[in-house]
Amino acid sequence: MKYLSWEMQKRLDEKLSLLNSLRPLPSSAVRKLREQFGLEMTYNSNAIEGNSLTLRETFFVINEGLTIKGKPLKDHLEAKSHTEALEYLYELVDKDKRNTLSERLIRELNQIVMRDIDKEWAGKYRNSSVIIGGANHTPPDAVEVSQLMQELIDWMRQNRKKLHSVELAAILHHRLANIHPFFDGNGRTSRLVMNIILMQAGFPLVVILKNDRKRYYRSLAEADKGNYTPFVLFIAQAVQRSLDIYLRALTPSQKKKEQFVSLAELAKDSRFSEKYLNLLARSGRLEAHKEGRNWLSSKKALQKYLDSRERKR
């Protein structure tokens, strides 16, 4: 079954193809982008789980080794551990893009993420039932975890060539989070595992923004009911954001760069209101990506939407 719309898939594939056409990418530019995305990923992934460090504070903890006054030690350790997990992830993908995703690798990622927080259970499957606060989903009993994880890896291998890599990564993320195999760090581990699939396919690191936390959890809840389309769209838009940032930084000719503006700015020169453009962006019909709390799009993207609407008519 297809969960990604034809328009979104075409959009992502075209952007990835353009990025691939620029390879080999300049090492200095890639290093800076990786540093930017690594900081973003660590801050946002931890913040989604309740970490109180700001983006700036996360930078100082990671890069300067500073201790932020008034912030818990646990939050500092989470920032450092997540950064180490990302470095491990990049090392794996750089070394071998065909590196097989396995139970062992998933456990290793959780072990790195959690080893300074919970030394006893980091990287080990839980041995009792758990409840996810604020969620309707109840994870399976602990005795089922090992078998479910084996089935998850089997499912991934069977569907690797059947599903688009964005669909595969999104559904794998949900299924792993749904099993909730560890006592803690399941969300962070799931987002890292998702990125292994995406990066092996050539996509840049993908960040789930803290500002999108409510939509993230809503779409995960829909996936719990078997409706994967909203979550796959959510992940696809996050993938698109990463591609747009990479292409803006790496496209050599200014003429080839797409100028992204706020929806309020875009609305001024169109017959649509900002509110309607926001609806189009959230539904994936208008090519757009998030920066902070704001959606950004372009005149080119709006024209593409108008052209596709005319063709459908």
N, C-alpha and C positions, 0 to 999 in steps of 0.2 A: 504493500500500500504506500502511496505517495503522500507525504505530509507537507512537503515544500511546494509552494505554488510554482508554476512554470515561470512566471515573471521574476520571482525572487531568485530562483535557481539560475536563470539566464543572467541576471544582474551580478550574482556572486561569481559565476563562472567567468564572465567577461572581465571582471575586476581582477580575479586571480590570474587569468591569462595575461593581462597587462602587467601585473606584478612579475610573473614568471618571465615575461619578455625582457625585463630589466635585469635579470640575473646574468652574471654574478653581481649581487648588490654591493655597493661600496661598504667596506668593512667599518669605516668610521661612522657612517650614517646608521648602519645596522646596530652598532654598539650603543649609540645614543638612543635609538628607538627601543632597544631591548631594556635599557636602563629605565626609560620613561614608562614602558608598559609593565616592567617588573615592579616598579614602585606602585603604579596604579593597581595592579593585580593584588599585591600584598595588602595595600590599604583597603581596597574595596571588599576583597574576599573576607578579610578579618572583620571589617566594619559590619558586614551583613550579619555576622555571628555575634555582634555586640561589643567588639573591641572599641575602646574609647579614644584611641589615638587619632589625631587628624592626619591628613595627607602630609602636611609639613612636618609634624612630629614623627610620623613614620619614616620620613626621609632622614631625619636627624638620628633616629635610633639605628637605622640600617647602615647609613653611610658615615656617620660621625661617632657612633657608639655612645651617644648621649643618653642620659636617664632623664625622663621628663617628670618634673616635679608634680606630685599630686596624681599621677597615673599609676595604676596597678602594675606590679612586676610581671604578672601574667600577660598583660597587653604587650609589654616589651618583648617577652620571650616568644609570643605568637608572631610578632613582626619578623624577628630573626629566624625563627624556624621555617616560616612560610617562604622567606627569601632563599633559604638553603634548599627547600623542596623545589623551588623554581629553577635554581641553578642545576639541580640534579636532572630536572625535566629537560632543560635545554641541552645538557650534556648527552642525555640519552638520544634525543632526536637528531642532534648534530652528528653523533657517532654513527647512527644507523636509522634511517627513516622507516625501515621495515621492522624495527624492533617490535617483537610480539608483546602485545598487552596481555598480562597474565595476572592471576591472583597474587602471585608473589610481588609483582611490581606495584599493584594497588596497595598491598600491605606495607611495602617499603615507603611509599609516599605518605601514608598515614603515620608511619613510624617517625619519619622526619618531621612532619607537621606537629606531632604531639609529644615527641620524646622529652621536651623540656617542661611539658605541662602535666603529663601523666605517664611517668616512666614505666609503671607496672603494666598498663594496657595499650601503650602506643604500638600500633601495627598488629595488634592481636584482635581476633574476633571476640565480640562480647559473649558473656556466658549467662546473661540473664535478660529478661524483657526490659524494654525501655519505652518511655512515652515522650513524644515530641510536643513540647509546649506550644499551644496556640494552633495546632494542626489537627485536622480530622483523621489523618492517617495514623494507624497504629502499626508499627513495624512488626514483621513476623517474629515468632518465638526464636530464641537463641539457638535451639537445636536444629532449626531449619537453615540457619545462615550459611554454613559451609556448603550444603547442597545447592542452595540458591546462587551462591557465588560461582560455583562450577557451571551451573546452567547459564548464568550471565555471560561468562567467557565463551561458552559454546555458542550462545545466541549471537554474540559479537562476531565470531569467526564465520558463522553461517551467513550473516547479513552484510559483511564488509563490502562485498561486491554488488549486493543487491540494492543497497540504499546509498543515496548521496552522502558524502562524508559529513555534511552538516546535520543531516537527519540522524545518521548513525551516532554522532557525537552527542547530540541533544538527548536522544532516547537512552543511550548508555548512561549519561549523567543522571537522568531521572530514575532509571532502574536501579542504579547503584545507591542513590540517595533513598530510594523506596525500601530497599533491603535494610539500609541503616546498619551495616555490619559491625561498626565500631561503637564504643561507648561515646566517643567524642571525635570531632574533626571530620564527620561524614560529608558535610557541605563543602568544605575546603578540598577534601580529597576528591570528591566528585567533579569539582570544577577543574582540578588539575588533570584528572583522567580524561575529561572531555577535551582538554587542550592537547593531549597527546595525539588523539585521533585527528584533530584539526591541523596541528602542526606537521604531522606526517603527510597530510594531503597538500601541504605547501602554504596553508594560511598562517598569518601572524598570530601571536598570542591574543586570546580573546578575553576581555574583562567584563564581568557582570557588575554594573555600577550600583553602588549603595543606594543612589537616588531611585533606582528601578526596583528596589527590594520588594515593594508591595506587588507589582506586576509579576515579578519573578516568582513569588510564592503563590500568587493566584494561578499562574499558568502551570506551575508544578502540581497544584491541587487538581487542576483539570486533567492533567496527565494521570494522576492517581485514579481518575474515573475512566481512563482509557481514551480520553480525548487529547491526543498528542499535538494537534495542529497549532494551538496557541503557544505551546512551549517551543516547538520547532521554529515558529516565526520569531519568537523572542530571541532565541539563540542566533538565528540567521541575521537579525538586525544588529546584534552585538558583533557578529563576524564582519558584517558590512562596515561597521564603524572602524574596526581595526584596519580593514583594507583601505578605507578612505584616508585614514591618517598616514598609513605607509605610502600610499600613492602620492599624496600631497607632498610628502617629504622627499620622495625619491624620483618623481617625474622630472626629467631634466629640463623640459621646455615649459615655460609659463603658459604657452598657448594650450598645452594639453591638460593643464590643471583645471579641475572643475571648481568654480568659486561657490563655496557653501555659505549661506546666510541664514539668519533666523527666519522662522516662519512669518513673523510679524513684518519683516523686511520684504520677504517674498510676496506676501499678500498685497503689498502696496501696488505692485505692477501686474496683478492678476485680478480676475473677476471673482476669486474665492476669498473668503474670510480667513483669518488666522485660525479660528476655531475649526473650520472645515479642513484646512490643510493639516492641522494637528490630528484630526480623525483619520485622514488618509495616511499620514505617517505611521500612526500606531497600528493601523490595520495592514501595513506593508504595501499598500497600493501606490503610495508616493515614496520614491527612494529618499530616505532620510536617515540620519543617525543622531544619537544623543551626545551632547557635550555638557556635562553638569546636569542641570535640570531641563535644558532647552534642546528642542529638536532643531537640527540644521538640514537644509535642503538646498537645491539650486534651480535656476531657471531651466537648465538642461533637463533635470529630473522632472520638473513640472511639465515640460513640453512632451517628454516621453509618456507621462501619464495621460495627457490629453490625446496624444496620437493613438495610444492603445485603446482609449475609450471610443475614439472614432472608428477604429478597426472593428471593435466589438459590435458597434451599431450597424 
